[in-house]
Amino acid sequence: MKFSHSIQFNAVPDWSSHYIAYSNLKKLIYQLEKTIHQSAGGDAEARPLILHDDPEAVFTRALDVELEKVSSFYVVKEKELTDEEQMLLLDVGAFDTESGVADDFRPPTRSSERARTTRPRSGSTRSRMSTEDGLEDSDDEDDEETGLTTKRRRASFGRRRTVPSNMHASTEMTASTELTRSLRRYSVTYDDDYAEQAAAFSSGIMLKKRIIALYVQFCELKSFIQLNRTGFSKVLKKFDKIVDRRLRPKYMDAVVDTAYPFHPETSKNLEAKIAGMIKAYAAIITNGDEEAAKRDLRSHLREHVVWERNTVWRDLIGLERRAEAASLGHTLLGLDADPHKTRLQGDDELVLPKKEISTPLGRFTCPTWLVSSTMFNLILILSMFFALLLVPLLEKPEQQNCLALLVLVSLLWATEAIPLFVTSLTIPFLCVVLNVFRDKEKPHLRLGSKDATTAVFAAMWTPVIMLLLGGFTLAAALSKCNIDKRIATFVLSKAGTRPRTVLLANMAVAAVASMLISNVAAPVLCFGIIEPMLRNLPAGSDMSKAVIIGIALASNIGGMLSPIASPQNVVAIGIMEPAPTWGQWFFIVIPVGVISLFLIWVLLLVTFRPGRGTTIVPIRPVRDPFTGLQWFVTIVTVSTIGLWCASHQLESIFGDMGVIAIIPIVLFFGVGILTKEDFNNFPWTIIILAAGGLSLGKAVNSSGLLHTVTKAITEEVQDFSLYGVLVVFSCLILVIATFISHTVAALIILPLVYDVGKGLDEPHPNLLVMAGVLMCSAAMALPTSGFPNMTAIMKEDPTGQRYLQVKHFISRGVPSSLMTLVVVITVGYGAMRISGM
């Protein structure tokens, strides 16, 4: 949640106009930024009036106005509440705790009751909702009817009353309607005993309510100070960062901290008043127990909405929805998936769209989704599935059923007729129902449903899934502690303002970020960092196009740079035997990645020519020192990666990399750096997709279908050399992964590639799988080819126009994919042979 939202949610509603105008000050900062970096030429009348003013002076004047507004309101409000406090303490002192009656009490009369009937004051929302013994007070209408509510100033400054002062309390909180009606009914009688009892009861209740109301308002005033001081500090920090000044330290020390509301003595005075309310409540209600009084009073305060930095996964939730809306357009039922067209207050009820169809029998009206292309695809896929189940193509029924399952799942994944993760969830169900699992021991009898259930769910939760969760945890911790952004901005701040250097630096940062926090999260981080630069580039600038598509393509390349950089890498590690160490992985992919990035950078320079008439706003690094928490997260992250690199040597201790992944999960969630909310915000759809793919691979292998298919393919390529097979499969995977998800392509093809590699005269299954998974990351020709591309195509300028079009991806993505293919089958092949794969 942004701090501007924190002010909005924590502010007292009735005081909302008196808080610092944080959002307006941010807009002023962005205007000043444009003024500083705009060109000196052009029409003088079109330039801002503040062009020749010092930005620091302009911003200081705006801050002074806000500070005066906050201070003036605080002084008035404090005086008002102090007057109420004095009157309340006098009434508390006059209250006889034994009899429960104030010293000057007289039974109320009908005339005095009418005199007290005034409109309730406007207090805070929380004050109006305060409760007595867990029950809400009566509504305002009832308060006016009972006549127990008075205006604040009349209670504070009115002449001496003929009824108890506590009955003139300056609060909108009243006794229950039933009680006050009783008072009104019996006040005209002369039943003195009953009148005294009712008055005593009402007197105690009203004192309690007045204390609660004043305590709540003093606490709200304290929160007012805290929120505004934080607002000044944060907006000054943003100004210093964007405009590259050092205004915050001197303005906070010389101006803000010396202002009356933010002076230490003011806070001490306010604390004393809050403590006085606790003592008064204890004396009247809890028999002197101040701890119990404090607990009761705090129960009437609103919960403070904590400002907390988002993790990168939380930001991805909205982006993933937008990407789905862009790629699919409509759900199966025909309702528009565009989040901008969701139903809002006042809109008519959503109705499924209908379509009229003409037939020889007449015209019929049916829901549009019944005749949509998605439904036709679904019907066609299901028809093929049942046809494969019924038409015998293979000798063994379990292999026949598994073939039907494989075709069904592959087509559903490729067409996205239903969400990818939903397709994954159908795999264990169909594996059990179709009895595709066999016993490992000869004669390989088909397993029953109970044994097949155990086998399929064991395949879904493996060390590979824990490795994926460990990678997500590291990414979330680095993001939440702002470490990833600090490192990235530090590197980009050294790039200067030359367009070609800035482009290369952004691509390098995107690739390294993808290596450490996954290529799903890295584009989100990088696009946030370059936002100031994009704001100050002209509309339609080639530089903005080049840097956005450069980050997307570099993130795809970065997806191959480490085992946790993308889900398909984790899938490949689960297939390879023995799994490669991190050291082996780096030895192969670093030269491939570096050369590919350099070639793509040259391609973007040649095709976009971003240096023409471009002025770059430099990226400002974060200057705050590393905190202890950030050092802790950094040490745990580096240590975890170190253990992963040495996983083969530590196999006798940890057994698998998935076990090592538990260490950061326990540490970060255990000490509270990450919360349950962060855990819930992990991309669980990716985890379910990977788990379903692993179970499909297990089913294809267990049924014997994989062996049958690979035997047929091996016979076709037996005359090919290892290098020939590598080239053929690399090209095939590149084409398939361009049109479907990289992870899905890996799940479908890599098990087959591994088995083909085992059946060659020169068996190198791990080498073929390694080349195949690199080609999955290299498939980046279309906007839908991988999450980085989908994130880039949805990036919009301040006017709501997309920076990139599909043609930009095709014209740069296709050559980039082909260049990476050449690098993988040359440099990558050599590195794999040297590493012993």
C-alpha positions in Angstrom: 0.0 0.0 0.0 1.3 3.4 -0.9 1.7 6.1 1.8 -0.9 8.3 0.2 -3.4 5.4 0.8 -2.2 5.1 4.4 -3.1 8.7 5.1 -6.5 8.2 3.4 -7.3 5.1 5.5 -5.9 6.3 8.8 -7.1 9.9 8.7 -10.0 11.0 10.9 -12.8 11.5 8.3 -13.9 14.9 9.7 -10.3 16.2 9.6 -9.4 14.9 6.2 -9.0 18.3 4.6 -6.5 19.3 7.3 -3.8 16.6 6.6 -0.8 17.2 4.4 -1.8 17.1 0.7 0.7 14.3 0.0 -0.6 13.4 -3.5 -0.6 17.1 -4.6 3.0 17.6 -3.4 4.0 14.5 -5.4 2.5 15.9 -8.5 4.4 19.2 -7.9 7.6 17.2 -7.7 7.0 15.6 -11.1 6.2 19.0 -12.6 9.5 20.3 -11.2 11.3 17.3 -12.6 10.0 18.0 -16.1 10.9 21.7 -15.7 14.5 20.9 -14.8 15.0 18.4 -17.7 13.1 20.1 -20.5 15.1 21.6 -23.3 15.9 25.3 -23.2 14.5 25.9 -26.7 10.9 26.1 -27.9 8.1 28.5 -27.5 8.7 30.6 -24.4 5.0 30.9 -23.7 4.6 27.1 -23.6 7.2 26.7 -20.9 6.2 26.6 -17.2 6.1 29.9 -15.3 8.4 28.4 -12.7 11.1 27.6 -15.2 13.5 30.2 -13.8 12.6 29.6 -10.1 14.8 27.4 -8.0 12.9 24.1 -7.6 13.9 23.9 -4.0 12.4 27.4 -3.4 9.1 26.4 -5.2 8.8 23.2 -3.2 9.7 24.9 0.1 6.9 27.4 -0.4 4.4 24.6 -1.0 5.6 22.8 2.1 5.3 26.0 4.1 1.6 26.3 3.1 0.9 22.7 4.1 2.7 23.1 7.4 0.7 26.3 8.3 -2.5 24.4 7.5 -1.6 21.5 9.7 -0.3 23.7 12.6 -3.4 26.0 12.6 -5.8 23.1 12.7 -3.8 21.4 15.5 -3.8 24.5 17.7 -7.5 25.1 17.4 -8.3 21.4 18.0 -6.0 21.1 21.0 -7.6 24.2 22.6 -11.1 22.8 22.0 -10.3 19.4 23.5 -8.4 21.0 26.4 -11.5 23.0 27.4 -13.6 19.8 27.2 -11.0 18.0 29.3 -11.2 20.7 32.1 -15.0 20.5 32.3 -14.9 16.7 32.3 -12.3 16.5 35.1 -14.4 18.9 37.2 -17.4 16.6 36.8 -15.3 13.6 37.5 -14.1 15.2 40.7 -17.6 16.0 41.8 -18.8 12.5 41.1 -19.5 10.4 44.2 -18.2 6.9 43.3 -20.1 5.3 46.2 -23.6 6.8 45.5 -23.0 7.2 41.8 -24.4 10.8 41.9 -22.8 14.1 41.2 -22.8 16.5 44.2 -25.0 19.1 42.5 -27.4 16.7 40.9 -31.2 17.4 40.7 -33.7 15.2 39.0 -34.4 16.3 35.4 -37.6 18.0 34.6 -39.4 18.1 31.2 -38.5 21.7 30.7 -34.8 21.2 31.5 -34.8 18.1 29.2 -36.2 20.2 26.3 -33.6 22.8 26.9 -30.9 20.2 26.5 -32.2 19.0 23.1 -29.7 20.3 20.6 -28.1 18.9 17.5 -25.2 16.5 18.1 -21.7 17.8 17.3 -19.8 16.4 14.3 -17.2 14.2 15.7 -14.9 11.6 14.2 -16.4 8.5 12.6 -14.8 6.3 15.2 -16.2 8.4 18.1 -19.7 8.1 16.6 -19.3 4.4 16.5 -17.9 3.9 20.0 -19.8 1.2 21.9 -20.9 0.6 25.5 -20.6 -3.0 26.7 -20.2 -4.2 23.2 -23.4 -2.6 21.9 -23.6 0.3 19.4 -25.1 3.5 20.6 -28.5 4.7 19.3 -28.7 6.5 16.0 -28.5 10.3 15.8 -32.3 10.5 15.3 -32.8 8.7 18.7 -30.3 11.0 20.3 -32.2 14.0 19.2 -35.4 12.5 20.5 -34.1 11.7 23.9 -32.4 15.1 24.3 -29.2 13.9 25.9 -26.8 15.3 23.4 -25.5 18.9 23.5 -23.3 21.1 21.4 -19.6 21.0 22.5 -19.2 24.8 23.0 -22.4 25.2 24.9 -21.3 22.5 27.3 -17.8 24.1 27.7 -18.8 27.8 28.0 -22.5 27.8 29.1 -23.7 29.4 32.4 -24.1 27.3 35.5 -26.6 24.5 34.9 -29.6 23.5 37.0 -29.1 19.9 36.1 -25.9 17.9 36.6 -23.0 19.0 34.4 -22.4 15.4 33.3 -25.8 15.5 31.7 -24.5 18.3 29.5 -21.6 16.2 28.3 -19.8 17.3 25.1 -20.3 14.1 23.3 -22.6 12.6 20.8 -22.6 9.3 22.8 -25.9 8.9 24.7 -27.5 6.5 27.1 -29.9 4.0 25.5 -33.2 5.2 24.2 -35.1 2.9 26.6 -33.4 4.5 29.6 -33.9 8.1 28.5 -37.6 7.4 27.7 -37.9 6.1 31.3 -36.3 9.3 32.6 -38.7 11.5 30.5 -41.7 9.4 31.5 -41.1 9.5 35.3 -39.6 13.0 35.5 -43.1 14.6 35.8 -44.0 12.3 38.7 -42.8 12.9 42.2 -41.4 9.4 42.7 -38.2 10.7 44.2 -36.7 7.3 44.9 -37.0 6.2 41.3 -35.8 9.5 39.9 -32.7 9.4 42.1 -31.9 5.8 41.0 -32.4 6.6 37.3 -30.4 9.8 37.6 -27.5 8.0 39.4 -27.4 5.3 36.7 -27.5 7.9 33.9 -24.8 10.0 35.6 -22.3 7.1 35.6 -23.0 6.1 32.1 -22.7 9.6 30.7 -19.4 10.2 32.5 -18.0 6.9 31.1 -19.1 7.9 27.6 -17.6 11.4 27.9 -14.3 9.9 29.0 -14.3 7.4 26.1 -15.1 10.1 23.6 -12.3 12.5 24.8 -9.8 9.6 25.0 -10.5 8.6 21.4 -10.1 12.2 20.2 -6.8 12.7 22.0 -5.5 9.5 20.4 -6.8 10.7 17.0 -4.9 14.0 17.6 -1.8 12.0 18.4 -2.2 10.0 15.2 -2.7 13.3 13.3 0.7 14.4 14.4 2.4 11.1 13.5 0.8 10.9 10.1 1.6 14.4 9.1 5.2 14.2 10.3 5.7 11.0 8.3 4.1 12.6 5.3 6.5 15.6 5.4 9.5 13.2 5.7 8.4 11.0 2.9 7.5 13.7 0.4 10.9 15.4 1.1 12.7 12.1 0.6 10.9 11.8 -2.8 11.8 15.4 -3.7 15.5 14.8 -2.9 15.6 11.6 -4.9 13.8 12.9 -8.0 15.3 16.4 -8.1 18.7 15.3 -6.7 18.8 17.7 -3.7 19.4 17.6 0.0 16.4 19.4 1.3 15.0 16.9 3.8 17.5 17.1 6.6 17.6 20.8 6.9 13.8 21.4 6.4 12.8 18.7 8.8 15.3 19.9 11.5 14.8 23.7 11.0 11.1 23.9 10.1 9.0 20.8 10.7 10.5 19.7 14.1 10.3 23.2 15.5 6.6 23.7 14.5 4.3 23.5 17.5 2.5 20.2 16.6 5.8 18.4 16.1 7.7 19.8 19.0 8.6 17.2 21.7 6.9 19.1 24.4 3.6 19.0 22.5 3.8 15.2 22.3 4.5 15.0 26.0 1.6 17.2 26.8 -0.7 15.1 24.6 0.5 11.9 26.3 -0.2 13.4 29.7 -3.8 14.2 28.6 -4.3 10.6 27.4 -2.9 9.3 30.7 -5.4 11.6 32.5 -8.3 10.1 30.7 -7.1 6.6 31.7 -6.9 7.7 35.3 -10.4 9.3 35.2 -11.8 6.1 33.6 -10.1 4.0 36.2 -11.5 6.1 39.1 -15.1 6.0 37.7 -15.3 2.5 36.1 -12.6 0.0 37.0 -12.1 0.8 40.7 -8.6 2.3 40.2 -7.2 -0.5 37.9 -5.5 1.6 35.3 -4.4 -1.4 33.2 -8.0 -2.6 32.9 -9.0 1.0 32.1 -6.4 1.3 29.3 -7.6 -2.0 27.8 -11.2 -0.9 27.8 -10.4 2.5 26.3 -8.1 1.1 23.6 -10.9 -1.2 22.4 -12.7 1.9 21.1 -9.9 3.0 18.8 -9.8 2.2 15.1 -7.2 -0.2 14.0 -4.2 1.5 12.4 -3.8 0.5 8.8 -0.1 -0.2 8.5 1.8 1.2 5.6 3.8 -1.8 4.3 6.0 -2.1 1.2 4.6 -4.5 -1.4 6.4 -7.6 -2.5 6.9 -8.0 -6.2 4.4 -10.9 -6.1 1.6 -8.7 -4.8 2.3 -6.3 -7.7 2.1 -9.2 -10.1 -1.5 -10.1 -9.2 -2.9 -7.1 -11.0 -0.5 -7.5 -13.9 -1.4 -11.1 -14.3 -5.1 -10.3 -14.5 -4.4 -7.6 -17.1 -2.2 -10.0 -19.2 -5.0 -12.6 -19.1 -7.5 -10.0 -20.2 -5.2 -8.9 -23.1 -4.5 -12.5 -24.3 -8.0 -14.0 -23.9 -10.3 -11.1 -24.1 -13.3 -13.1 -22.8 -14.0 -15.8 -20.3 -15.7 -19.0 -21.4 -19.1 -17.7 -20.4 -18.7 -14.7 -22.6 -18.3 -12.1 -19.9 -15.7 -9.5 -20.6 -12.5 -10.1 -18.6 -11.4 -6.5 -18.9 -11.0 -5.2 -15.3 -12.0 -1.7 -16.5 -15.5 -3.0 -17.4 -16.3 -4.7 -14.1 -19.7 -3.9 -12.6 -19.7 -0.8 -10.3 -22.2 0.8 -8.0 -25.3 1.9 -9.8 -24.6 -0.3 -12.9 -27.4 -2.6 -14.1 -27.1 -6.3 -13.2 -24.7 -8.2 -15.6 -26.5 -10.3 -18.1 -24.9 -13.0 -20.2 -24.9 -11.8 -23.8 -27.1 -13.7 -26.3 -27.0 -14.4 -30.0 -29.7 -15.2 -32.5 -29.1 -18.2 -34.8 -31.1 -19.0 -38.0 -31.7 -22.7 -38.7 -34.0 -24.6 -41.1 -36.3 -25.1 -38.1 -36.5 -21.4 -37.3 -34.6 -18.8 -35.3 -33.2 -19.6 -31.9 -31.7 -17.4 -29.2 -28.8 -18.8 -27.1 -26.1 -17.5 -24.9 -23.1 -16.1 -26.9 -20.6 -18.4 -25.1 -22.3 -21.4 -26.6 -21.2 -20.4 -30.1 -17.9 -18.8 -29.2 -14.6 -19.9 -30.6 -13.5 -20.9 -27.1 -16.4 -23.3 -26.9 -15.7 -24.7 -30.4 -12.1 -25.3 -29.4 -13.2 -27.1 -26.2 -15.7 -29.3 -28.0 -13.1 -30.2 -30.6 -10.5 -31.0 -28.0 -12.9 -33.2 -26.0 -14.0 -35.0 -29.2 -10.3 -35.8 -30.0 -9.9 -37.0 -26.4 -12.8 -39.5 -26.5 -11.8 -40.6 -30.0 -8.3 -41.5 -28.8 -9.8 -43.4 -25.9 -12.1 -45.5 -28.2 -9.9 -46.0 -31.3 -7.1 -48.4 -30.5 -3.7 -47.1 -31.7 -1.4 -48.8 -29.2 -1.4 -52.3 -27.9 -1.6 -51.6 -24.2 -4.7 -49.9 -22.9 -2.8 -47.9 -20.2 -0.6 -46.4 -23.0 -3.7 -45.7 -25.1 -5.3 -43.9 -22.2 -2.2 -42.0 -21.5 -1.9 -40.8 -25.1 -5.4 -39.5 -25.0 -4.6 -37.7 -21.7 -1.4 -36.2 -23.1 -3.2 -34.9 -26.2 -6.0 -33.5 -24.2 -3.8 -31.6 -21.7 -1.4 -30.4 -24.4 -4.2 -28.9 -26.5 -5.9 -27.3 -23.5 -2.6 -25.8 -22.5 -1.8 -24.6 -26.1 -5.2 -23.0 -26.7 -5.9 -21.9 -23.1 -9.5 -22.8 -23.5 -9.5 -23.0 -19.7 -6.9 -21.5 -17.4 -3.5 -23.3 -17.4 -3.5 -24.2 -13.8 -7.1 -25.6 -14.0 -5.9 -27.9 -16.8 -3.0 -29.0 -14.5 -5.5 -29.9 -11.8 -7.4 -32.3 -14.1 -4.2 -34.4 -14.6 -4.2 -36.3 -11.3 -8.0 -36.9 -11.6 -7.7 -38.4 -15.1 -4.5 -40.4 -14.2 -6.5 -42.2 -11.5 -9.7 -42.6 -13.4 -8.0 -43.9 -16.6 -5.6 -46.1 -14.7 -2.5 -45.0 -16.6 0.0 -45.9 -13.8 1.8 -49.2 -13.7 3.9 -51.0 -11.2 7.7 -50.4 -11.4 8.5 -54.1 -11.1 7.9 -56.5 -14.0 5.5 -57.6 -15.4 4.4 -53.9 -14.9 0.8 -54.5 -13.8 -1.6 -51.6 -13.9 -2.1 -50.0 -10.5 -5.5 -49.8 -8.9 -7.1 -46.4 -8.2 -5.9 -46.3 -4.5 -2.2 -47.0 -5.4 -2.4 -44.7 -8.5 -3.7 -41.9 -6.2 -0.7 -42.2 -4.0 1.7 -42.3 -6.9 0.3 -39.3 -8.7 0.2 -37.0 -5.7 3.7 -38.0 -4.7 4.8 -36.9 -8.2 3.0 -33.5 -7.7 4.9 -32.5 -4.6 8.6 -33.0 -5.1 11.8 -31.2 -4.0 11.4 -29.3 -7.3 8.3 -27.6 -6.0 10.1 -26.6 -2.7 12.9 -25.2 -4.8 10.4 -23.1 -6.7 8.9 -21.9 -3.3 12.4 -21.1 -2.0 13.0 -18.9 -5.1 9.7 -17.1 -4.6 10.6 -16.5 -0.9 14.0 -15.0 -1.8 12.4 -12.7 -4.4 9.7 -11.5 -1.9 12.2 -10.8 0.9 14.6 -8.9 -1.5 11.6 -6.9 -2.8 10.0 -6.1 0.5 13.3 -4.9 2.0 14.0 -2.8 -1.1 17.3 -4.5 -1.7 16.7 -5.5 -5.3 15.7 -1.9 -6.2 18.7 -0.4 -4.3 21.2 -2.6 -6.2 19.5 -2.0 -9.5 19.3 1.8 -9.1 22.9 1.9 -8.0 24.0 0.1 -11.2 21.8 2.3 -13.4 23.0 5.5 -11.7 26.5 4.7 -13.0 25.2 4.4 -16.6 25.2 8.1 -17.2 22.9 9.8 -19.8 24.1 8.3 -23.1 21.1 6.5 -24.6 23.1 3.4 -25.8 24.8 3.0 -22.4 21.6 3.5 -20.5 19.9 0.9 -22.7 22.7 -1.7 -22.1 22.7 -1.0 -18.4 18.9 -1.5 -18.2 19.2 -4.8 -20.1 22.0 -6.0 -17.9 20.1 -5.1 -14.7 17.0 -6.9 -16.0 19.0 -10.0 -16.8 20.7 -10.1 -13.4 17.5 -9.4 -11.6 15.8 -12.3 -13.5 18.7 -14.5 -12.4 18.1 -13.7 -8.7 14.4 -13.1 -8.3 13.0 -14.9 -11.4 12.1 -13.5 -14.8 8.5 -13.3 -13.8 9.3 -10.6 -11.2 12.3 -8.8 -12.8 10.3 -6.8 -15.4 8.0 -5.4 -12.8 11.0 -4.2 -10.8 12.8 -2.7 -13.8 9.7 -0.9 -15.2 9.2 0.7 -11.8 12.9 1.9 -11.8 12.8 3.5 -15.2 9.5 5.3 -14.6 11.1 8.7 -14.0 13.1 8.4 -17.2 9.9 7.4 -19.2 8.0 10.4 -17.8 10.5 12.8 -19.1 10.9 11.4 -22.6 8.8 12.8 -25.4 5.6 11.0 -26.4 6.4 8.2 -29.0 10.1 8.3 -28.2 12.2 5.5 -29.8 14.2 5.4 -26.6 11.2 4.5 -24.5 10.3 1.7 -26.9 13.9 0.4 -27.0 14.3 0.3 -23.3 11.0 -1.4 -22.6 11.4 -4.1 -25.2 15.1 -4.4 -24.2 14.1 -5.1 -20.6 11.5 -7.7 -21.8 14.0 -9.5 -24.1 16.8 -9.3 -21.5 14.4 -10.8 -18.8 13.8 -13.7 -21.2 17.5 -14.2 -21.5 17.9 -13.8 -17.8 15.4 -16.6 -17.4 18.1 -19.1 -18.3 20.8 -17.7 -16.1 20.1 -19.6 -12.9 18.0 -22.7 -11.8 15.5 -20.5 -10.0 15.2 -17.8 -12.7 12.2 -19.4 -14.3 9.8 -22.4 -13.7 11.0 -24.3 -16.8 14.5 -24.4 -15.3 13.1 -26.0 -12.2 11.3 -28.6 -14.3 14.5 -29.4 -16.2 16.4 -29.9 -13.0 13.7 -32.4 -11.9 14.2 -34.4 -15.1 18.0 -34.5 -15.4 19.9 -37.3 -13.7 22.1 -36.4 -12.0 20.8 -32.8 -11.6 23.5 -30.2 -12.5 25.1 -28.1 -9.8 24.7 -24.4 -9.8 28.3 -24.1 -10.7 27.8 -26.2 -13.8 24.7 -24.2 -14.7 26.6 -20.9 -14.5 29.5 -22.2 -16.5 27.2 -23.0 -19.4 24.7 -20.1 -19.3 26.8 -17.1 -18.5 28.7 -17.0 -21.8 25.4 -17.8 -23.7 23.6 -15.1 -21.9 26.2 -12.4 -22.2 26.7 -13.0 -26.0 23.0 -13.1 -26.6 22.4 -9.9 -24.6 25.1 -8.1 -26.6 23.7 -9.2 -29.9 20.1 -8.1 -28.9 21.5 -4.7 -27.7 23.1 -4.2 -31.1 19.9 -5.2 -32.8 17.9 -2.6 -30.8 20.4 0.1 -31.5 20.3 -0.5 -35.2 16.5 -0.8 -35.5 15.4 1.9 -33.0 18.3 4.3 -33.2 17.3 5.6 -29.7 20.1 8.2 -29.5 18.5 10.6 -32.0 17.4 13.8 -30.1 17.1 12.0 -26.8 17.8 13.6 -23.4 18.0 11.0 -20.6 17.1 11.8 -17.0 19.7 10.1 -14.8 18.5 7.4 -12.3 19.2 8.5 -8.7 20.5 5.8 -6.4 19.0 5.3 -2.9 21.4 7.0 -0.5 20.1 5.6 2.8 22.6 3.3 4.5 21.9 -0.5 4.6 19.8 -1.4 7.7 20.4 -4.4 9.9 17.3 -6.1 8.4 18.6 -5.6 4.9 22.0 -7.0 5.9 20.2 -10.1 7.4 18.2 -10.7 4.2 21.3 -10.3 2.1 23.3 -12.7 4.2 20.6 -15.4 4.2 20.1 -15.0 0.4 23.8 -15.3 -0.4 24.2 -18.2 2.0 21.2 -20.0 0.4 22.6 -19.6 -3.1 26.0 -20.8 -1.9 24.4 -23.9 -0.4 22.6 -24.5 -3.7 25.9 -24.2 -5.6 27.5 -26.8 -3.3 24.4 -29.1 -3.2 26.2 -32.1 -4.7 29.0 -31.9 -2.2 26.4 -31.5 0.6 24.1 -34.3 -0.6 24.9 -36.4 2.4 23.6 -33.6 4.7 20.7 -32.0 2.9 19.8 -34.7 0.3 18.4 -32.3 -2.3 18.3 -28.6 -3.2 14.6 -28.6 -2.3 15.5 -29.2 1.4 17.9 -26.3 1.3 15.1 -24.1 0.0 13.3 -24.6 3.3 16.0 -22.5 5.2 15.0 -19.1 3.8 11.3 -19.9 4.0 11.6 -20.7 7.8 13.9 -17.7 8.5 12.0 -15.0 6.6 8.5 -16.1 7.7 9.6 -17.2 11.1 11.1 -13.8 12.2 8.3 -11.8 10.5 10.1 -10.3 7.6 7.5 -11.9 5.4 3.9 -12.4 6.6 1.1 -14.8 5.9 -0.3 -12.3 3.4 3.0 -12.4 1.5 2.8 -16.2 1.4 -0.8 -16.0 0.1 0.4 -13.7 -2.6 2.9 -16.1 -4.1 2.0 -17.0 -7.7 0.3 -20.3 -6.8 -1.0 -20.7 -10.3 2.6 -21.2 -11.5 3.2 -23.7 -8.7 0.1 -25.7 -9.6 1.0 -25.6 -13.2 4.5 -27.0 -12.5 3.0 -29.7 -10.1 0.5 -30.8 -12.7 3.2 -31.0 -15.4 5.4 -33.1 -13.1 2.5 -35.5 -12.5 1.9 -35.7 -16.3 5.6 -36.6 -16.9 5.4 -39.3 -14.2 2.2 -40.7 -15.8 3.7 -40.8 -19.4 6.8 -42.5 -18.0 5.0 -45.0 -15.8 2.5 -46.0 -18.4 5.3 -46.9 -20.8 4.1 -44.4 -23.5 7.3 -42.4 -23.2 9.4 -45.4 -23.9 7.2 -46.4 -26.9 7.4 -42.9 -28.4 11.1 -42.3 -27.8 11.9 -45.7 -29.3 10.1 -44.7 -32.5 11.8 -41.3 -32.6 15.2 -42.7 -31.9 14.8 -45.0 -34.9 14.2 -42.0 -37.1 17.2 -40.0 -35.8 19.6 -43.0 -35.3 21.7 -41.8 -38.3 22.0 -38.3 -36.8 24.9 -37.3 -34.7 24.5 -35.9 -31.2 24.9 -32.4 -32.6 22.3 -33.1 -35.3 19.8 -34.2 -32.8 20.6 -31.1 -30.7 19.9 -28.8 -33.6 16.6 -30.6 -34.6 15.2 -30.5 -31.1 16.4 -27.0 -30.3 14.6 -25.6 -33.4 11.5 -27.7 -32.6 11.3 -26.4 -29.0 11.9 -22.8 -30.1 8.9 -22.9 -32.4 6.6 -24.6 -29.9 7.6 -22.3 -27.0 7.0 -19.2 -29.1 3.3 -20.0 -29.3 2.6 -21.6 -25.9 3.9 -21.0 -22.4 7.6 -21.6 -21.8 6.8 -23.7 -18.8 4.2 -25.7 -20.6 6.6 -26.4 -23.5 9.2 -27.6 -21.0 6.7 -29.9 -19.3 5.5 -31.5 -22.5 8.8 -31.9 -24.5 11.7 -32.2 -22.0 10.8 -35.7 -20.7 10.7 -36.9 -24.3 14.0 -35.2 -25.1 15.6 -36.9 -22.1 14.5 -40.3 -23.1 15.6 -39.8 -26.7 19.0 -38.7 -25.4 19.3 -41.9 -23.4 18.5 -44.1 -26.5 21.2 -42.5 -28.7 24.4 -44.4 -29.6 26.2 -41.5 -27.9 23.9 -41.0 -24.9 23.9 -37.4 -23.5 20.3 -36.9 -22.2 21.3 -34.1 -19.8 22.9 -32.2 -22.7 19.8 -32.3 -24.8 17.5 -31.3 -21.9 19.8 -28.4 -21.0 19.8 -27.1 -24.6 16.0 -27.6 -24.7 15.3 -25.6 -21.6 17.6 -22.8 -22.8 15.6 -22.7 -26.0 12.3 -22.4 -24.0 13.7 -19.1 -22.5 14.9 -18.0 -26.0 11.4 -18.1 -27.5 10.5 -14.4 -27.4 9.1 -13.5 -30.8 5.5 -12.7 -29.8 3.9 -10.5 -27.0 2.5 -13.7 -25.5 5.8 -15.5 -25.5 6.6 -15.5 -21.8 5.5 -13.2 -19.0 8.2 -10.5 -19.6 6.8 -9.9 -23.0 3.2 -9.8 -21.7 4.3 -7.3 -19.0 6.0 -5.1 -21.6 3.1 -5.0 -24.1 0.8 -3.8 -21.3 3.0 -0.9 -20.3 1.2 2.3 -20.9 2.3 6.0 -20.9 0.5 8.7 -18.7 -2.1 9.2 -21.4 -3.1 5.5 -21.4 -1.4 4.6 -24.7 0.7 1.5 -25.0 4.4 2.1 -25.7 4.7 -1.0 -27.8 2.7 -2.7 -30.5 2.7 -6.3 -31.7 4.8 -5.3 -34.8 7.6 -4.2 -32.5 7.9 -7.6 -30.9 7.7 -9.5 -34.1 10.3 -7.3 -35.9 12.8 -7.5 -32.9 11.7 -10.7 -31.2 12.1 -13.1 -34.1 15.7 -12.0 -34.9 16.5 -12.1 -31.2 15.2 -15.7 -30.9 17.2 -16.8 -33.9 20.4 -15.2 -32.7 20.0 -16.9 -29.3 19.4 -20.2 -31.0 22.7 -19.9 -32.9 24.5 -19.0 -29.7 23.1 -22.0 -27.8 24.0 -24.6 -30.5 27.5 -23.2 -30.8 28.9 -21.6 -27.6 26.4 -23.4 -25.4 27.1 -26.8 -26.9 30.8 -26.3 -26.4 30.3 -25.3 -22.8 28.1 -28.3 -22.1 30.6 -30.7 -23.6 33.4 -29.1 -21.5 31.3 -29.3 -18.3 30.8 -33.1 -18.9 27.1 -33.2 -19.7 
